[in-house]
Amino acid sequence: MSQTVVERTAEHIGESARRASRATSAIADAIEDSVGVVRHAAKQGGDAAEEILNDTTQRLQRHPLLTVATTFAVGVTVGTLIGWMLKRR
């Protein structure tokens, strides 16, 4: 029994639709996995930043004189550089 052109075309269309459906599902799964990875990385980055901020705050509270001296030195250095750059113009 030979198939007609319409029947063969319908079979090809059905097979193409199944392949497209599988591909769409695979892409959706990959995107969902990627979103999960990005959320996890963002959470870890936020946690690390918070930990650094807490450590820095504690260090500044433990060494107030060193903090004031360092801030003064940085201010003088930046001020000197800005003055030097403006003088060159």
N, CA, C and O atoms as a CHARMM CRD file, in Angstrom:
* protein
*
  356
    1    1 MET  N      0.83700  -1.16200   0.00000 PROA 1      0.00000
    2    1 MET  CA     0.00000   0.00000   0.00000 PROA 1      0.00000
    3    1 MET  C      0.88900   1.23300   0.00000 PROA 1      0.00000
    4    1 MET  O      1.66200   1.44800   0.93300 PROA 1      0.00000
    5    2 SER  N      0.78200   2.00700  -1.00300 PROA 2      0.00000
    6    2 SER  CA     1.64100   3.17900  -1.11000 PROA 2      0.00000
    7    2 SER  C      0.96500   4.38400  -0.46400 PROA 2      0.00000
    8    2 SER  O     -0.25600   4.54300  -0.46900 PROA 2      0.00000
    9    3 GLN  N      1.81800   5.20300   0.07800 PROA 3      0.00000
   10    3 GLN  CA     1.30300   6.39600   0.74400 PROA 3      0.00000
   11    3 GLN  C      1.17700   7.52700  -0.26200 PROA 3      0.00000
   12    3 GLN  O      1.93900   7.62800  -1.22400 PROA 3      0.00000
   13    4 THR  N      0.22800   8.33900  -0.01700 PROA 4      0.00000
   14    4 THR  CA     0.06800   9.49900  -0.89100 PROA 4      0.00000
   15    4 THR  C      1.01600  10.59600  -0.42000 PROA 4      0.00000
   16    4 THR  O      1.56800  10.53500   0.67900 PROA 4      0.00000
   17    5 VAL  N      1.18700  11.56900  -1.25000 PROA 5      0.00000
   18    5 VAL  CA     2.06300  12.68900  -0.93800 PROA 5      0.00000
   19    5 VAL  C      1.55100  13.42500   0.30600 PROA 5      0.00000
   20    5 VAL  O      2.34300  13.87300   1.13600 PROA 5      0.00000
   21    6 VAL  N      0.26300  13.54300   0.42800 PROA 6      0.00000
   22    6 VAL  CA    -0.33100  14.24400   1.56400 PROA 6      0.00000
   23    6 VAL  C     -0.03400  13.49400   2.86000 PROA 6      0.00000
   24    6 VAL  O      0.29800  14.11300   3.87200 PROA 6      0.00000
   25    7 GLU  N     -0.14900  12.17500   2.83800 PROA 7      0.00000
   26    7 GLU  CA     0.11500  11.37700   4.03200 PROA 7      0.00000
   27    7 GLU  C      1.58400  11.48600   4.43900 PROA 7      0.00000
   28    7 GLU  O      1.89100  11.63100   5.62200 PROA 7      0.00000
   29    8 ARG  N      2.48500  11.41700   3.46700 PROA 8      0.00000
   30    8 ARG  CA     3.91300  11.52700   3.77500 PROA 8      0.00000
   31    8 ARG  C      4.24700  12.92100   4.30400 PROA 8      0.00000
   32    8 ARG  O      5.03300  13.06300   5.24100 PROA 8      0.00000
   33    9 THR  N      3.65300  13.93900   3.70700 PROA 9      0.00000
   34    9 THR  CA     3.87600  15.30300   4.17100 PROA 9      0.00000
   35    9 THR  C      3.37300  15.46400   5.60300 PROA 9      0.00000
   36    9 THR  O      4.02400  16.10100   6.43100 PROA 9      0.00000
   37   10 ALA  N      2.21600  14.88700   5.88500 PROA 10     0.00000
   38   10 ALA  CA     1.65100  14.96600   7.23300 PROA 10     0.00000
   39   10 ALA  C      2.57800  14.26700   8.23400 PROA 10     0.00000
   40   10 ALA  O      2.76700  14.76200   9.34500 PROA 10     0.00000
   41   11 GLU  N      3.15200  13.13000   7.85500 PROA 11     0.00000
   42   11 GLU  CA     4.08100  12.42600   8.73800 PROA 11     0.00000
   43   11 GLU  C      5.32800  13.26800   8.99800 PROA 11     0.00000
   44   11 GLU  O      5.80700  13.34300  10.12900 PROA 11     0.00000
   45   12 HSD  N      5.85100  13.89900   7.94700 PROA 12     0.00000
   46   12 HSD  CA     7.04100  14.73900   8.10100 PROA 12     0.00000
   47   12 HSD  C      6.74700  15.95500   8.98900 PROA 12     0.00000
   48   12 HSD  O      7.56800  16.35100   9.81700 PROA 12     0.00000
   49   13 ILE  N      5.58400  16.52200   8.80100 PROA 13     0.00000
   50   13 ILE  CA     5.20500  17.67100   9.62200 PROA 13     0.00000
   51   13 ILE  C      5.06300  17.24500  11.07900 PROA 13     0.00000
   52   13 ILE  O      5.50200  17.95300  11.98600 PROA 13     0.00000
   53   14 GLY  N      4.45000  16.09200  11.29800 PROA 14     0.00000
   54   14 GLY  CA     4.29100  15.58000  12.66600 PROA 14     0.00000
   55   14 GLY  C      5.64100  15.32200  13.32100 PROA 14     0.00000
   56   14 GLY  O      5.84800  15.67200  14.48300 PROA 14     0.00000
   57   15 GLU  N      6.55400  14.71500  12.58200 PROA 15     0.00000
   58   15 GLU  CA     7.89800  14.44400  13.11400 PROA 15     0.00000
   59   15 GLU  C      8.63500  15.75300  13.39400 PROA 15     0.00000
   60   15 GLU  O      9.31200  15.87600  14.41400 PROA 15     0.00000
   61   16 SER  N      8.51000  16.72000  12.50300 PROA 16     0.00000
   62   16 SER  CA     9.15600  18.02600  12.71200 PROA 16     0.00000
   63   16 SER  C      8.58100  18.71600  13.93800 PROA 16     0.00000
   64   16 SER  O      9.31500  19.34800  14.69800 PROA 16     0.00000
   65   17 ALA  N      7.28500  18.60100  14.13100 PROA 17     0.00000
   66   17 ALA  CA     6.65400  19.21300  15.30000 PROA 17     0.00000
   67   17 ALA  C      7.15900  18.56200  16.58500 PROA 17     0.00000
   68   17 ALA  O      7.39800  19.25600  17.57300 PROA 17     0.00000
   69   18 ARG  N      7.32300  17.23800  16.58400 PROA 18     0.00000
   70   18 ARG  CA     7.83300  16.54900  17.76700 PROA 18     0.00000
   71   18 ARG  C      9.27500  16.97600  18.05900 PROA 18     0.00000
   72   18 ARG  O      9.63800  17.20100  19.21400 PROA 18     0.00000
   73   19 ARG  N     10.08400  17.08400  17.02100 PROA 19     0.00000
   74   19 ARG  CA    11.46500  17.53100  17.20100 PROA 19     0.00000
   75   19 ARG  C     11.51500  18.95800  17.74200 PROA 19     0.00000
   76   19 ARG  O     12.29900  19.26700  18.63900 PROA 19     0.00000
   77   20 ALA  N     10.67000  19.81900  17.18500 PROA 20     0.00000
   78   20 ALA  CA    10.62700  21.20300  17.64900 PROA 20     0.00000
   79   20 ALA  C     10.17800  21.26700  19.10300 PROA 20     0.00000
   80   20 ALA  O     10.69300  22.07100  19.88000 PROA 20     0.00000
   81   21 SER  N      9.23800  20.43900  19.46500 PROA 21     0.00000
   82   21 SER  CA     8.75700  20.41000  20.84200 PROA 21     0.00000
   83   21 SER  C      9.86200  19.95900  21.79400 PROA 21     0.00000
   84   21 SER  O     10.03300  20.53500  22.86900 PROA 21     0.00000
   85   22 ARG  N     10.61500  18.92400  21.39800 PROA 22     0.00000
   86   22 ARG  CA    11.73000  18.45700  22.23300 PROA 22     0.00000
   87   22 ARG  C     12.80900  19.52700  22.34900 PROA 22     0.00000
   88   22 ARG  O     13.36600  19.74200  23.42500 PROA 22     0.00000
   89   23 ALA  N     13.09800  20.18900  21.24600 PROA 23     0.00000
   90   23 ALA  CA    14.11300  21.24400  21.26200 PROA 23     0.00000
   91   23 ALA  C     13.66900  22.40700  22.15500 PROA 23     0.00000
   92   23 ALA  O     14.46600  22.95500  22.91700 PROA 23     0.00000
   93   24 THR  N     12.40700  22.77000  22.05100 PROA 24     0.00000
   94   24 THR  CA    11.87800  23.84600  22.88300 PROA 24     0.00000
   95   24 THR  C     11.96800  23.48400  24.35500 PROA 24     0.00000
   96   24 THR  O     12.33600  24.31800  25.18300 PROA 24     0.00000
   97   25 SER  N     11.63500  22.25000  24.68100 PROA 25     0.00000
   98   25 SER  CA    11.72400  21.79900  26.07300 PROA 25     0.00000
   99   25 SER  C     13.16300  21.81900  26.56500 PROA 25     0.00000
  100   25 SER  O     13.42900  22.23800  27.69100 PROA 25     0.00000
  101   26 ALA  N     14.08600  21.37300  25.73300 PROA 26     0.00000
  102   26 ALA  CA    15.49600  21.36500  26.11500 PROA 26     0.00000
  103   26 ALA  C     16.00900  22.78800  26.35200 PROA 26     0.00000
  104   26 ALA  O     16.74300  23.03800  27.30800 PROA 26     0.00000
  105   27 ILE  N     15.62400  23.70800  25.48300 PROA 27     0.00000
  106   27 ILE  CA    16.04100  25.10200  25.63700 PROA 27     0.00000
  107   27 ILE  C     15.44100  25.70500  26.89700 PROA 27     0.00000
  108   27 ILE  O     16.12500  26.41500  27.63500 PROA 27     0.00000
  109   28 ALA  N     14.17800  25.43100  27.14600 PROA 28     0.00000
  110   28 ALA  CA    13.52800  25.94800  28.35300 PROA 28     0.00000
  111   28 ALA  C     14.21000  25.41100  29.61000 PROA 28     0.00000
  112   28 ALA  O     14.40500  26.15300  30.57300 PROA 28     0.00000
  113   29 ASP  N     14.56900  24.13700  29.60800 PROA 29     0.00000
  114   29 ASP  CA    15.27400  23.55100  30.75500 PROA 29     0.00000
  115   29 ASP  C     16.64400  24.19900  30.94800 PROA 29     0.00000
  116   29 ASP  O     17.05300  24.48600  32.07300 PROA 29     0.00000
  117   30 ALA  N     17.34300  24.42500  29.84500 PROA 30     0.00000
  118   30 ALA  CA    18.66400  25.04500  29.93300 PROA 30     0.00000
  119   30 ALA  C     18.56500  26.46800  30.47700 PROA 30     0.00000
  120   30 ALA  O     19.39500  26.87900  31.28800 PROA 30     0.00000
  121   31 ILE  N     17.57200  27.21100  30.04400 PROA 31     0.00000
  122   31 ILE  CA    17.38400  28.58000  30.53100 PROA 31     0.00000
  123   31 ILE  C     17.04000  28.56200  32.01400 PROA 31     0.00000
  124   31 ILE  O     17.55800  29.36800  32.78600 PROA 31     0.00000
  125   32 GLU  N     16.17000  27.64700  32.40800 PROA 32     0.00000
  126   32 GLU  CA    15.78200  27.53600  33.81700 PROA 32     0.00000
  127   32 GLU  C     16.99100  27.19200  34.68600 PROA 32     0.00000
  128   32 GLU  O     17.16000  27.75400  35.76800 PROA 32     0.00000
  129   33 ASP  N     17.82200  26.27800  34.22000 PROA 33     0.00000
  130   33 ASP  CA    19.03900  25.93100  34.96800 PROA 33     0.00000
  131   33 ASP  C     19.98300  27.13000  35.06300 PROA 33     0.00000
  132   33 ASP  O     20.57000  27.38000  36.11600 PROA 33     0.00000
  133   34 SER  N     20.12500  27.86400  33.97300 PROA 34     0.00000
  134   34 SER  CA    21.01000  29.03000  33.95000 PROA 34     0.00000
  135   34 SER  C     20.52500  30.11000  34.91600 PROA 34     0.00000
  136   34 SER  O     21.32700  30.74100  35.60400 PROA 34     0.00000
  137   35 VAL  N     19.22700  30.31300  34.96100 PROA 35     0.00000
  138   35 VAL  CA    18.67800  31.31000  35.88000 PROA 35     0.00000
  139   35 VAL  C     18.97800  30.90100  37.32100 PROA 35     0.00000
  140   35 VAL  O     19.31600  31.74800  38.14800 PROA 35     0.00000
  141   36 GLY  N     18.85800  29.62100  37.62200 PROA 36     0.00000
  142   36 GLY  CA    19.17700  29.14000  38.96400 PROA 36     0.00000
  143   36 GLY  C     20.63400  29.36300  39.31700 PROA 36     0.00000
  144   36 GLY  O     20.95300  29.76700  40.43400 PROA 36     0.00000
  145   37 VAL  N     21.51200  29.10200  38.37300 PROA 37     0.00000
  146   37 VAL  CA    22.94700  29.30100  38.61200 PROA 37     0.00000
  147   37 VAL  C     23.24900  30.78100  38.83900 PROA 37     0.00000
  148   37 VAL  O     24.02200  31.12600  39.73300 PROA 37     0.00000
  149   38 VAL  N     22.65100  31.64800  38.04500 PROA 38     0.00000
  150   38 VAL  CA    22.88400  33.08700  38.18500 PROA 38     0.00000
  151   38 VAL  C     22.36000  33.58600  39.53300 PROA 38     0.00000
  152   38 VAL  O     23.01500  34.39400  40.19100 PROA 38     0.00000
  153   39 ARG  N     21.18500  33.11100  39.94300 PROA 39     0.00000
  154   39 ARG  CA    20.64200  33.52000  41.24600 PROA 39     0.00000
  155   39 ARG  C     21.56400  33.06800  42.37900 PROA 39     0.00000
  156   39 ARG  O     21.81100  33.81300  43.32700 PROA 39     0.00000
  157   40 HSD  N     22.05800  31.86000  42.26900 PROA 40     0.00000
  158   40 HSD  CA    22.95600  31.33300  43.30500 PROA 40     0.00000
  159   40 HSD  C     24.24600  32.15500  43.36200 PROA 40     0.00000
  160   40 HSD  O     24.72100  32.49800  44.44600 PROA 40     0.00000
  161   41 ALA  N     24.80500  32.46700  42.20500 PROA 41     0.00000
  162   41 ALA  CA    26.03800  33.26800  42.15100 PROA 41     0.00000
  163   41 ALA  C     25.80300  34.66800  42.70700 PROA 41     0.00000
  164   41 ALA  O     26.65300  35.20200  43.41900 PROA 41     0.00000
  165   42 ALA  N     24.65700  35.26500  42.38900 PROA 42     0.00000
  166   42 ALA  CA    24.34700  36.60000  42.90500 PROA 42     0.00000
  167   42 ALA  C     24.19700  36.56900  44.42000 PROA 42     0.00000
  168   42 ALA  O     24.64600  37.48600  45.10800 PROA 42     0.00000
  169   43 LYS  N     23.57500  35.53200  44.93600 PROA 43     0.00000
  170   43 LYS  CA    23.41300  35.41400  46.38800 PROA 43     0.00000
  171   43 LYS  C     24.77700  35.25800  47.05800 PROA 43     0.00000
  172   43 LYS  O     25.04000  35.88500  48.08400 PROA 43     0.00000
  173   44 GLN  N     25.64100  34.42900  46.48400 PROA 44     0.00000
  174   44 GLN  CA    26.97500  34.24900  47.05000 PROA 44     0.00000
  175   44 GLN  C     27.76700  35.55400  47.00100 PROA 44     0.00000
  176   44 GLN  O     28.47300  35.88500  47.95300 PROA 44     0.00000
  177   45 GLY  N     27.65400  36.29200  45.90300 PROA 45     0.00000
  178   45 GLY  CA    28.34400  37.57100  45.77600 PROA 45     0.00000
  179   45 GLY  C     27.84700  38.57500  46.81000 PROA 45     0.00000
  180   45 GLY  O     28.64200  39.29900  47.40900 PROA 45     0.00000
  181   46 GLY  N     26.55000  38.61800  47.01500 PROA 46     0.00000
  182   46 GLY  CA    25.98400  39.50900  48.03100 PROA 46     0.00000
  183   46 GLY  C     26.44100  39.13400  49.42500 PROA 46     0.00000
  184   46 GLY  O     26.76000  40.00300  50.23600 PROA 46     0.00000
  185   47 ASP  N     26.47200  37.84100  49.70300 PROA 47     0.00000
  186   47 ASP  CA    26.94500  37.37600  51.01400 PROA 47     0.00000
  187   47 ASP  C     28.41200  37.73900  51.22700 PROA 47     0.00000
  188   47 ASP  O     28.79700  38.16100  52.31700 PROA 47     0.00000
  189   48 ALA  N     29.22100  37.57700  50.19600 PROA 48     0.00000
  190   48 ALA  CA    30.64400  37.91400  50.30200 PROA 48     0.00000
  191   48 ALA  C     30.83800  39.41100  50.52600 PROA 48     0.00000
  192   48 ALA  O     31.67200  39.81500  51.33600 PROA 48     0.00000
  193   49 ALA  N     30.07200  40.23300  49.81300 PROA 49     0.00000
  194   49 ALA  CA    30.17900  41.68700  49.98700 PROA 49     0.00000
  195   49 ALA  C     29.76700  42.09100  51.40000 PROA 49     0.00000
  196   49 ALA  O     30.40200  42.94400  52.02000 PROA 49     0.00000
  197   50 GLU  N     28.71300  41.48000  51.89900 PROA 50     0.00000
  198   50 GLU  CA    28.27100  41.78200  53.26100 PROA 50     0.00000
  199   50 GLU  C     29.32600  41.37700  54.29000 PROA 50     0.00000
  200   50 GLU  O     29.55300  42.09000  55.26800 PROA 50     0.00000
  201   51 GLU  N     29.96100  40.24000  54.06700 PROA 51     0.00000
  202   51 GLU  CA    31.01100  39.78300  54.98000 PROA 51     0.00000
  203   51 GLU  C     32.21200  40.73200  54.95500 PROA 51     0.00000
  204   51 GLU  O     32.78200  41.03400  56.00400 PROA 51     0.00000
  205   52 ILE  N     32.59600  41.19600  53.78100 PROA 52     0.00000
  206   52 ILE  CA    33.70700  42.14500  53.66500 PROA 52     0.00000
  207   52 ILE  C     33.36000  43.44600  54.38400 PROA 52     0.00000
  208   52 ILE  O     34.19900  44.01000  55.08600 PROA 52     0.00000
  209   53 LEU  N     32.13500  43.92200  54.21200 PROA 53     0.00000
  210   53 LEU  CA    31.71200  45.15000  54.86900 PROA 53     0.00000
  211   53 LEU  C     31.74600  44.99200  56.39400 PROA 53     0.00000
  212   53 LEU  O     32.20900  45.88500  57.10500 PROA 53     0.00000
  213   54 ASN  N     31.26300  43.87300  56.87900 PROA 54     0.00000
  214   54 ASN  CA    31.28600  43.62500  58.32700 PROA 54     0.00000
  215   54 ASN  C     32.71600  43.54500  58.85900 PROA 54     0.00000
  216   54 ASN  O     33.02500  44.11100  59.90800 PROA 54     0.00000
  217   55 ASP  N     33.58400  42.84400  58.13600 PROA 55     0.00000
  218   55 ASP  CA    34.99400  42.75100  58.55400 PROA 55     0.00000
  219   55 ASP  C     35.66300  44.12000  58.58200 PROA 55     0.00000
  220   55 ASP  O     36.40300  44.44800  59.50900 PROA 55     0.00000
  221   56 THR  N     35.38900  44.91000  57.55000 PROA 56     0.00000
  222   56 THR  CA    35.98100  46.24400  57.48300 PROA 56     0.00000
  223   56 THR  C     35.48400  47.11800  58.63500 PROA 56     0.00000
  224   56 THR  O     36.26900  47.83600  59.25500 PROA 56     0.00000
  225   57 THR  N     34.19600  47.05800  58.91700 PROA 57     0.00000
  226   57 THR  CA    33.63600  47.83200  60.02100 PROA 57     0.00000
  227   57 THR  C     34.27700  47.44500  61.34800 PROA 57     0.00000
  228   57 THR  O     34.61900  48.31100  62.15200 PROA 57     0.00000
  229   58 GLN  N     34.43800  46.15600  61.57400 PROA 58     0.00000
  230   58 GLN  CA    35.07300  45.69900  62.81600 PROA 58     0.00000
  231   58 GLN  C     36.52800  46.15100  62.89800 PROA 58     0.00000
  232   58 GLN  O     36.98900  46.56800  63.96100 PROA 58     0.00000
  233   59 ARG  N     37.24800  46.07100  61.78900 PROA 59     0.00000
  234   59 ARG  CA    38.65300  46.49400  61.78000 PROA 59     0.00000
  235   59 ARG  C     38.76300  47.98700  62.06500 PROA 59     0.00000
  236   59 ARG  O     39.64500  48.41300  62.81000 PROA 59     0.00000
  237   60 LEU  N     37.87700  48.78100  61.47900 PROA 60     0.00000
  238   60 LEU  CA    37.90000  50.22400  61.71800 PROA 60     0.00000
  239   60 LEU  C     37.59700  50.54300  63.17600 PROA 60     0.00000
  240   60 LEU  O     38.17800  51.46900  63.74200 PROA 60     0.00000
  241   61 GLN  N     36.69900  49.79100  63.78300 PROA 61     0.00000
  242   61 GLN  CA    36.35800  50.02400  65.19100 PROA 61     0.00000
  243   61 GLN  C     37.48600  49.59500  66.12300 PROA 61     0.00000
  244   61 GLN  O     37.66200  50.18900  67.18700 PROA 61     0.00000
  245   62 ARG  N     38.24600  48.58500  65.74600 PROA 62     0.00000
  246   62 ARG  CA    39.35500  48.11600  66.58300 PROA 62     0.00000
  247   62 ARG  C     40.56900  49.01200  66.50200 PROA 62     0.00000
  248   62 ARG  O     41.35200  49.08000  67.45000 PROA 62     0.00000
  249   63 HSD  N     40.74200  49.71100  65.37200 PROA 63     0.00000
  250   63 HSD  CA    41.94000  50.53600  65.15100 PROA 63     0.00000
  251   63 HSD  C     41.53400  51.95400  64.73200 PROA 63     0.00000
  252   63 HSD  O     41.75800  52.33600  63.58300 PROA 63     0.00000
  253   64 PRO  N     40.94700  52.73200  65.63200 PROA 64     0.00000
  254   64 PRO  CA    40.46500  54.06300  65.22500 PROA 64     0.00000
  255   64 PRO  C     41.59100  55.04300  64.87400 PROA 64     0.00000
  256   64 PRO  O     41.43200  55.83800  63.94800 PROA 64     0.00000
  257   65 LEU  N     42.71600  55.01000  65.58200 PROA 65     0.00000
  258   65 LEU  CA    43.81400  55.94000  65.27100 PROA 65     0.00000
  259   65 LEU  C     44.42800  55.64500  63.91100 PROA 65     0.00000
  260   65 LEU  O     44.72700  56.56400  63.14900 PROA 65     0.00000
  261   66 LEU  N     44.61400  54.38800  63.61100 PROA 66     0.00000
  262   66 LEU  CA    45.14400  54.00200  62.29900 PROA 66     0.00000
  263   66 LEU  C     44.17600  54.42600  61.19300 PROA 66     0.00000
  264   66 LEU  O     44.59900  54.85200  60.11900 PROA 66     0.00000
  265   67 THR  N     42.88200  54.30900  61.46300 PROA 67     0.00000
  266   67 THR  CA    41.86800  54.71600  60.48400 PROA 67     0.00000
  267   67 THR  C     41.96400  56.21200  60.20800 PROA 67     0.00000
  268   67 THR  O     41.94000  56.63300  59.05100 PROA 67     0.00000
  269   68 VAL  N     42.07100  57.01700  61.26300 PROA 68     0.00000
  270   68 VAL  CA    42.16200  58.47300  61.09100 PROA 68     0.00000
  271   68 VAL  C     43.44900  58.84300  60.35900 PROA 68     0.00000
  272   68 VAL  O     43.42600  59.68200  59.45800 PROA 68     0.00000
  273   69 ALA  N     44.57300  58.22700  60.73600 PROA 69     0.00000
  274   69 ALA  CA    45.85300  58.52900  60.08900 PROA 69     0.00000
  275   69 ALA  C     45.83000  58.14000  58.61300 PROA 69     0.00000
  276   69 ALA  O     46.32000  58.89000  57.76900 PROA 69     0.00000
  277   70 THR  N     45.27300  56.99400  58.29900 PROA 70     0.00000
  278   70 THR  CA    45.20000  56.54200  56.90000 PROA 70     0.00000
  279   70 THR  C     44.29800  57.45700  56.08600 PROA 70     0.00000
  280   70 THR  O     44.63100  57.81700  54.95700 PROA 70     0.00000
  281   71 THR  N     43.15900  57.83300  56.65500 PROA 71     0.00000
  282   71 THR  CA    42.24000  58.73200  55.95300 PROA 71     0.00000
  283   71 THR  C     42.91400  60.07500  55.68900 PROA 71     0.00000
  284   71 THR  O     42.77800  60.63300  54.60000 PROA 71     0.00000
  285   72 PHE  N     43.63800  60.59500  56.67500 PROA 72     0.00000
  286   72 PHE  CA    44.35400  61.85300  56.50200 PROA 72     0.00000
  287   72 PHE  C     45.39900  61.73800  55.39200 PROA 72     0.00000
  288   72 PHE  O     45.49900  62.62100  54.54000 PROA 72     0.00000
  289   73 ALA  N     46.17500  60.65400  55.40000 PROA 73     0.00000
  290   73 ALA  CA    47.22400  60.45700  54.38900 PROA 73     0.00000
  291   73 ALA  C     46.62200  60.35600  52.98800 PROA 73     0.00000
  292   73 ALA  O     47.15200  60.93800  52.04200 PROA 73     0.00000
  293   74 VAL  N     45.53200  59.62800  52.85500 PROA 74     0.00000
  294   74 VAL  CA    44.88900  59.50000  51.53800 PROA 74     0.00000
  295   74 VAL  C     44.35500  60.85700  51.08900 PROA 74     0.00000
  296   74 VAL  O     44.49600  61.22000  49.92100 PROA 74     0.00000
  297   75 GLY  N     43.75000  61.60200  51.99600 PROA 75     0.00000
  298   75 GLY  CA    43.23500  62.92900  51.65400 PROA 75     0.00000
  299   75 GLY  C     44.32200  63.87700  51.18900 PROA 75     0.00000
  300   75 GLY  O     44.15400  64.58800  50.19800 PROA 75     0.00000
  301   76 VAL  N     45.43900  63.88700  51.90500 PROA 76     0.00000
  302   76 VAL  CA    46.56000  64.74900  51.52900 PROA 76     0.00000
  303   76 VAL  C     47.11200  64.33900  50.16300 PROA 76     0.00000
  304   76 VAL  O     47.41000  65.19100  49.32700 PROA 76     0.00000
  305   77 THR  N     47.24400  63.04100  49.94500 PROA 77     0.00000
  306   77 THR  CA    47.78000  62.54800  48.66900 PROA 77     0.00000
  307   77 THR  C     46.86300  62.92300  47.50700 PROA 77     0.00000
  308   77 THR  O     47.33000  63.41600  46.48000 PROA 77     0.00000
  309   78 VAL  N     45.57500  62.69300  47.66400 PROA 78     0.00000
  310   78 VAL  CA    44.63000  63.01900  46.58900 PROA 78     0.00000
  311   78 VAL  C     44.59800  64.52300  46.35900 PROA 78     0.00000
  312   78 VAL  O     44.57800  64.97200  45.21300 PROA 78     0.00000
  313   79 GLY  N     44.59200  65.30300  47.43100 PROA 79     0.00000
  314   79 GLY  CA    44.61100  66.75200  47.29000 PROA 79     0.00000
  315   79 GLY  C     45.85000  67.24200  46.56900 PROA 79     0.00000
  316   79 GLY  O     45.77200  68.13600  45.72600 PROA 79     0.00000
  317   80 THR  N     46.99000  66.66300  46.89600 PROA 80     0.00000
  318   80 THR  CA    48.24500  67.03300  46.23700 PROA 80     0.00000
  319   80 THR  C     48.19600  66.69100  44.74800 PROA 80     0.00000
  320   80 THR  O     48.60500  67.49300  43.90800 PROA 80     0.00000
  321   81 LEU  N     47.69700  65.50700  44.42900 PROA 81     0.00000
  322   81 LEU  CA    47.60100  65.10900  43.01600 PROA 81     0.00000
  323   81 LEU  C     46.65800  66.01400  42.24200 PROA 81     0.00000
  324   81 LEU  O     46.96500  66.40100  41.11500 PROA 81     0.00000
  325   82 ILE  N     45.52300  66.35600  42.82300 PROA 82     0.00000
  326   82 ILE  CA    44.57200  67.23700  42.13400 PROA 82     0.00000
  327   82 ILE  C     45.19700  68.61800  41.94200 PROA 82     0.00000
  328   82 ILE  O     45.08700  69.20100  40.86400 PROA 82     0.00000
  329   83 GLY  N     45.85100  69.14500  42.97900 PROA 83     0.00000
  330   83 GLY  CA    46.52200  70.44300  42.85600 PROA 83     0.00000
  331   83 GLY  C     47.60700  70.42500  41.79900 PROA 83     0.00000
  332   83 GLY  O     47.74100  71.37600  41.02900 PROA 83     0.00000
  333   84 TRP  N     48.37700  69.36200  41.75300 PROA 84     0.00000
  334   84 TRP  CA    49.44100  69.23200  40.75500 PROA 84     0.00000
  335   84 TRP  C     48.86200  69.17200  39.34100 PROA 84     0.00000
  336   84 TRP  O     49.39300  69.79000  38.41900 PROA 84     0.00000
  337   85 MET  N     47.75200  68.41200  39.17700 PROA 85     0.00000
  338   85 MET  CA    47.14800  68.30500  37.84900 PROA 85     0.00000
  339   85 MET  C     46.56300  69.64000  37.41300 PROA 85     0.00000
  340   85 MET  O     46.66900  69.99300  36.23800 PROA 85     0.00000
  341   86 LEU  N     45.94600  70.39500  38.32400 PROA 86     0.00000
  342   86 LEU  CA    45.38200  71.70900  37.96600 PROA 86     0.00000
  343   86 LEU  C     46.47400  72.72800  37.65600 PROA 86     0.00000
  344   86 LEU  O     46.29900  73.59800  36.80400 PROA 86     0.00000
  345   87 LYS  N     47.58900  72.61300  38.34700 PROA 87     0.00000
  346   87 LYS  CA    48.71300  73.54300  38.13500 PROA 87     0.00000
  347   87 LYS  C     49.34100  73.33000  36.75400 PROA 87     0.00000
  348   87 LYS  O     49.81700  74.28500  36.14100 PROA 87     0.00000
  349   88 ARG  N     49.34900  72.11400  36.26900 PROA 88     0.00000
  350   88 ARG  CA    49.96100  71.79200  34.97600 PROA 88     0.00000
  351   88 ARG  C     49.17400  72.39300  33.81100 PROA 88     0.00000
  352   88 ARG  O     49.73100  72.59000  32.73100 PROA 88     0.00000
  353   89 ARG  N     47.92600  72.67800  34.00700 PROA 89     0.00000
  354   89 ARG  CA    47.09700  73.22400  32.90200 PROA 89     0.00000
  355   89 ARG  C     47.44800  74.61100  32.69300 PROA 89     0.00000
  356   89 ARG  O     46.88000  75.26600  31.81800 PROA 89     0.00000
